[in-house]
Amino acid sequence: MAREKSCTPSQLALAWVLAQGKDIVPIPGTKRTRYLEENVVAVEVRLGPADLARIDRILPRGAVSGPRYPEAAMKAVGR
C-alpha cells in the first residue's frame, strides 16, 4: 500500500495515525535528521475512507498487542 501511495511504510503508518482524529498525535522516535524529515512528509499522504477500511481489514484493531521488546530487553528499559 505504501508503494501505491508513493511513500515509505513509516510514512504510511504515520499517515494512518494522523487519520485517527485530531486528538491523536504521533510521536515517532528517530536518531537521524533524514528520518525526521522523512516522517514529516507523512502529513502529505492522503488516506481516504477506502484506504482506512482496507488497512482495518488487513490489520484489525487489537490484532497486535504485547510488549515492545522481548522480555530480556525489557529488563534494560529505563536504566
MDTraj code that builds the backbone (N, CA, C; nanometers):
import mdtraj as md
import numpy as np

residues = "MET ALA ARG GLU LYS SER CYS THR PRO SER GLN LEU ALA LEU ALA TRP VAL LEU ALA GLN GLY LYS ASP ILE VAL PRO ILE PRO GLY THR LYS ARG THR ARG TYR LEU GLU GLU ASN VAL VAL ALA VAL GLU VAL ARG LEU GLY PRO ALA ASP LEU ALA ARG ILE ASP ARG ILE LEU PRO ARG GLY ALA VAL SER GLY PRO ARG TYR PRO GLU ALA ALA MET LYS ALA VAL GLY ARG".split()
xyz = np.array([
    [0.0823, -0.1188, 0.0000],
    [0.0000, 0.0000, 0.0000],
    [0.0874, 0.1261, 0.0000],
    [0.2001, 0.1197, 0.0709],
    [0.2923, 0.2337, 0.0715],
    [0.3416, 0.2624, -0.0703],
    [0.3748, 0.1570, -0.1420],
    [0.4179, 0.1747, -0.2818],
    [0.3093, 0.2426, -0.3637],
    [0.1858, 0.1975, -0.3456],
    [0.0725, 0.2567, -0.4181],
    [0.0576, 0.4052, -0.3873],
    [0.0883, 0.4430, -0.2657],
    [0.0760, 0.5821, -0.2226],
    [0.2043, 0.6617, -0.2451],
    [0.3067, 0.5956, -0.3010],
    [0.4376, 0.6592, -0.3263],
    [0.4971, 0.7162, -0.1979],
    [0.4947, 0.6343, -0.0937],
    [0.5527, 0.6751, 0.0335],
    [0.6231, 0.5556, 0.0963],
    [0.6909, 0.5802, 0.2057],
    [0.7572, 0.4716, 0.2776],
    [0.6559, 0.4052, 0.3714],
    [0.6842, 0.2832, 0.4156],
    [0.5959, 0.2198, 0.5148],
    [0.5811, 0.3050, 0.6416],
    [0.6884, 0.3693, 0.6829],
    [0.6807, 0.4548, 0.8021],
    [0.5882, 0.5731, 0.7800],
    [0.5960, 0.6324, 0.6622],
    [0.5068, 0.7438, 0.6311],
    [0.3611, 0.6979, 0.6278],
    [0.3380, 0.5801, 0.5737],
    [0.2019, 0.5257, 0.5701],
    [0.1503, 0.5043, 0.7121],
    [0.2344, 0.4470, 0.7973],
    [0.1939, 0.4237, 0.9364],
    [0.1625, 0.5557, 1.0065],
    [0.2455, 0.6549, 0.9864],
    [0.2203, 0.7854, 1.0482],
    [0.0949, 0.8504, 0.9911],
    [0.0732, 0.8366, 0.8613],
    [-0.0482, 0.8916, 0.7996],
    [-0.1719, 0.8245, 0.8592],
    [-0.1624, 0.6939, 0.8845],
    [-0.2741, 0.6222, 0.9461],
    [-0.3023, 0.6777, 1.0861],
    [-0.1969, 0.6984, 1.1636],
    [-0.2153, 0.7543, 1.2986],
    [-0.2786, 0.8920, 1.2887],
    [-0.2298, 0.9742, 1.1966],
    [-0.2848, 1.1088, 1.1797],
    [-0.4325, 1.1055, 1.1403],
    [-0.4737, 1.0009, 1.0705],
    [-0.6128, 0.9888, 1.0254],
    [-0.7068, 0.9422, 1.1362],
    [-0.6549, 0.9127, 1.2538],
    [-0.7379, 0.8597, 1.3621],
    [-0.8148, 0.9669, 1.4364],
    [-0.7841, 1.0917, 1.4116],
    [-0.8573, 1.2001, 1.4768],
    [-0.7642, 1.3103, 1.5208],
    [-0.8209, 1.4258, 1.5423],
    [-0.7405, 1.5425, 1.5802],
    [-0.6876, 1.5332, 1.7231],
    [-0.7409, 1.4409, 1.8017],
    [-0.6957, 1.4255, 1.9395],
    [-0.5849, 1.3212, 1.9523],
    [-0.5372, 1.2690, 1.8396],
    [-0.4295, 1.1700, 1.8381],
    [-0.3072, 1.2338, 1.7747],
    [-0.1939, 1.2265, 1.8423],
    [-0.0715, 1.2868, 1.7914],
    [0.0390, 1.1817, 1.7893],
    [0.0908, 1.1503, 1.6703],
    [0.2018, 1.0542, 1.6651],
    [0.3301, 1.1204, 1.7144],
    [0.4087, 1.0435, 1.7864],
    [0.5379, 1.0925, 1.8333],
    [0.6428, 0.9901, 1.7903],
    [0.6853, 0.9970, 1.6644],
    [0.7838, 0.8995, 1.6167],
    [0.9220, 0.9293, 1.6743],
    [0.9935, 0.8250, 1.7064],
    [1.1291, 0.8411, 1.7540],
    [1.2270, 0.8184, 1.6401],
    [1.3361, 0.8911, 1.6417],
    [1.4382, 0.8740, 1.5394],
    [1.5708, 0.9257, 1.5900],
    [1.6770, 0.8708, 1.5353],
    [1.8114, 0.9148, 1.5704],
    [1.8723, 1.0023, 1.4614],
    [1.8113, 1.0037, 1.3445],
    [1.8710, 1.0705, 1.2299],
    [1.7781, 1.1796, 1.1747],
    [1.8401, 1.2909, 1.1383],
    [1.7663, 1.4030, 1.0814],
    [1.6932, 1.3613, 0.9549],
    [1.7552, 1.2780, 0.8734],
    [1.6911, 1.2385, 0.7471],
    [1.5614, 1.1626, 0.7728],
    [1.5556, 1.0836, 0.8802],
    [1.4317, 1.0122, 0.9119],
    [1.3256, 1.1085, 0.9660],
    [1.3680, 1.2073, 1.0419],
    [1.2747, 1.3094, 1.0896],
    [1.2133, 1.3820, 0.9701],
    [1.2975, 1.4199, 0.8756],
    [1.2483, 1.4881, 0.7558],
    [1.1547, 1.3973, 0.6760],
    [1.1869, 1.2693, 0.6694],
    [1.1014, 1.1718, 0.6004],
    [0.9668, 1.1587, 0.6726],
    [0.9711, 1.1531, 0.8048],
    [0.8487, 1.1395, 0.8835],
    [0.7545, 1.2579, 0.8646],
    [0.8099, 1.3772, 0.8559],
    [0.7285, 1.4978, 0.8426],
    [0.6437, 1.4934, 0.7155],
    [0.6953, 1.4303, 0.6113],
    [0.6236, 1.4225, 0.4836],
    [0.4962, 1.3375, 0.4962],
    [0.4823, 1.2628, 0.6032],
    [0.3629, 1.1802, 0.6235],
    [0.2352, 1.2635, 0.6250],
    [0.2445, 1.3906, 0.6605],
    [0.1247, 1.4755, 0.6609],
    [0.0694, 1.4950, 0.5199],
    [0.1499, 1.4680, 0.4184],
    [0.1058, 1.4836, 0.2794],
    [0.0432, 1.3558, 0.2232],
    [0.0555, 1.2438, 0.2948],
    [-0.0027, 1.1177, 0.2489],
    [-0.1518, 1.1199, 0.2800],
    [-0.2327, 1.1092, 0.1777],
    [-0.3778, 1.1148, 0.1942],
    [-0.4357, 0.9744, 0.1987],
    [-0.5083, 0.9453, 0.3053],
    [-0.5771, 0.8177, 0.3203],
    [-0.7265, 0.8446, 0.3261],
    [-0.7967, 0.7973, 0.2260],
    [-0.9411, 0.8141, 0.2221],
    [-1.0104, 0.7034, 0.2986],
    [-1.1417, 0.7105, 0.3067],
    [-1.2187, 0.6074, 0.3778],
    [-1.1915, 0.4658, 0.3261],
    [-1.1770, 0.4500, 0.1952],
    [-1.1494, 0.3168, 0.1392],
    [-1.0121, 0.2672, 0.1823],
    [-0.9144, 0.3572, 0.1881],
    [-0.7798, 0.3193, 0.2341],
    [-0.7826, 0.2742, 0.3798],
    [-0.8525, 0.3511, 0.4626],
    [-0.8599, 0.3180, 0.6057],
    [-0.9338, 0.1865, 0.6274],
    [-1.0381, 0.1635, 0.5495],
    [-1.1114, 0.0368, 0.5598],
    [-1.0225, -0.0794, 0.5172],
    [-0.9438, -0.0591, 0.4146],
    [-0.8509, -0.1643, 0.3687],
    [-0.7498, -0.1976, 0.4770],
    [-0.6945, -0.0964, 0.5395],
    [-0.5982, -0.1197, 0.6482],
    [-0.6656, -0.1947, 0.7622],
    [-0.7882, -0.1561, 0.7969],
    [-0.8608, -0.2240, 0.9049],
    [-0.8892, -0.3705, 0.8716],
    [-0.9119, -0.4005, 0.7432],
    [-0.9336, -0.5409, 0.7031],
    [-0.8040, -0.6206, 0.7131],
    [-0.6934, -0.5580, 0.6729],
    [-0.5628, -0.6260, 0.6747],
    [-0.5130, -0.6439, 0.8180],
    [-0.5321, -0.5424, 0.8977],
    [-0.4814, -0.5425, 1.0347],
    [-0.5898, -0.4892, 1.1276],
    [-0.6825, -0.5753, 1.1688],
    [-0.7933, -0.5296, 1.2538],
    [-0.7438, -0.4721, 1.3860],
    [-0.8175, -0.3767, 1.4379],
    [-0.7825, -0.3160, 1.5677],
    [-0.7715, -0.4258, 1.6734],
    [-0.6691, -0.4172, 1.7544],
    [-0.6480, -0.5149, 1.8602],
    [-0.5742, -0.6400, 1.8163],
    [-0.5414, -0.6508, 1.6874],
    [-0.4737, -0.7703, 1.6372],
    [-0.3289, -0.7786, 1.6852],
    [-0.2702, -0.6650, 1.7131],
    [-0.1308, -0.6617, 1.7576],
    [-0.1284, -0.6099, 1.9005],
    [-0.0680, -0.6864, 1.9878],
    [-0.0556, -0.6422, 2.1257],
    [0.0659, -0.7092, 2.1875],
    [0.1078, -0.6553, 2.2973],
    [0.2212, -0.7137, 2.3679],
    [0.3308, -0.6119, 2.3907],
    [0.4372, -0.6548, 2.4548],
    [0.5468, -0.5631, 2.4845],
    [0.6208, -0.5207, 2.3576],
    [0.6837, -0.4083, 2.3670],
    [0.7598, -0.3556, 2.2531],
    [0.8849, -0.4378, 2.2278],
    [0.9472, -0.4833, 2.3345],
    [1.0727, -0.5570, 2.3248],
    [1.0581, -0.6956, 2.3868],
    [1.1458, -0.7900, 2.3497],
    [1.1452, -0.9206, 2.4165],
    [1.1725, -0.9037, 2.5667],
    [1.1343, -1.0025, 2.6444],
    [1.1460, -0.9933, 2.7899],
    [1.2873, -0.9568, 2.8368],
    [1.3876, -1.0184, 2.7774],
    [1.5263, -0.9897, 2.8195],
    [1.5624, -0.8438, 2.7939],
    [1.5163, -0.7885, 2.6829],
    [1.5465, -0.6492, 2.6514],
    [1.4671, -0.5544, 2.7388],
    [1.3477, -0.5940, 2.7823],
    [1.2657, -0.5087, 2.8686],
    [1.3354, -0.4800, 3.0006],
    [1.4200, -0.5711, 3.0450],
    [1.4924, -0.5507, 3.1714],
    [1.5895, -0.4334, 3.1625],
    [1.6322, -0.3994, 3.0406],
    [1.7266, -0.2887, 3.0207],
    [1.6551, -0.1560, 3.0011],
    [1.5247, -0.1566, 2.9803],
    [1.4497, -0.0338, 2.9576],
    [1.4469, 0.0481, 3.0866],
    [1.4754, 0.1755, 3.0748],
    [1.4693, 0.2663, 3.1896],
    [1.5951, 0.2694, 3.2743],
    [1.6982, 0.2047, 3.2287],
    [1.8238, 0.2094, 3.3065],
    [1.8941, 0.3392, 3.2864],
])
top = md.Topology()
chain = top.add_chain()
for i, resn in enumerate(residues, 1):
    res = top.add_residue(resn, chain, resSeq=i)
    for name in ("N", "CA", "C"):
        top.add_atom(name, md.element.get_by_symbol(name[0]), res)
traj = md.Trajectory(xyz[None], top)
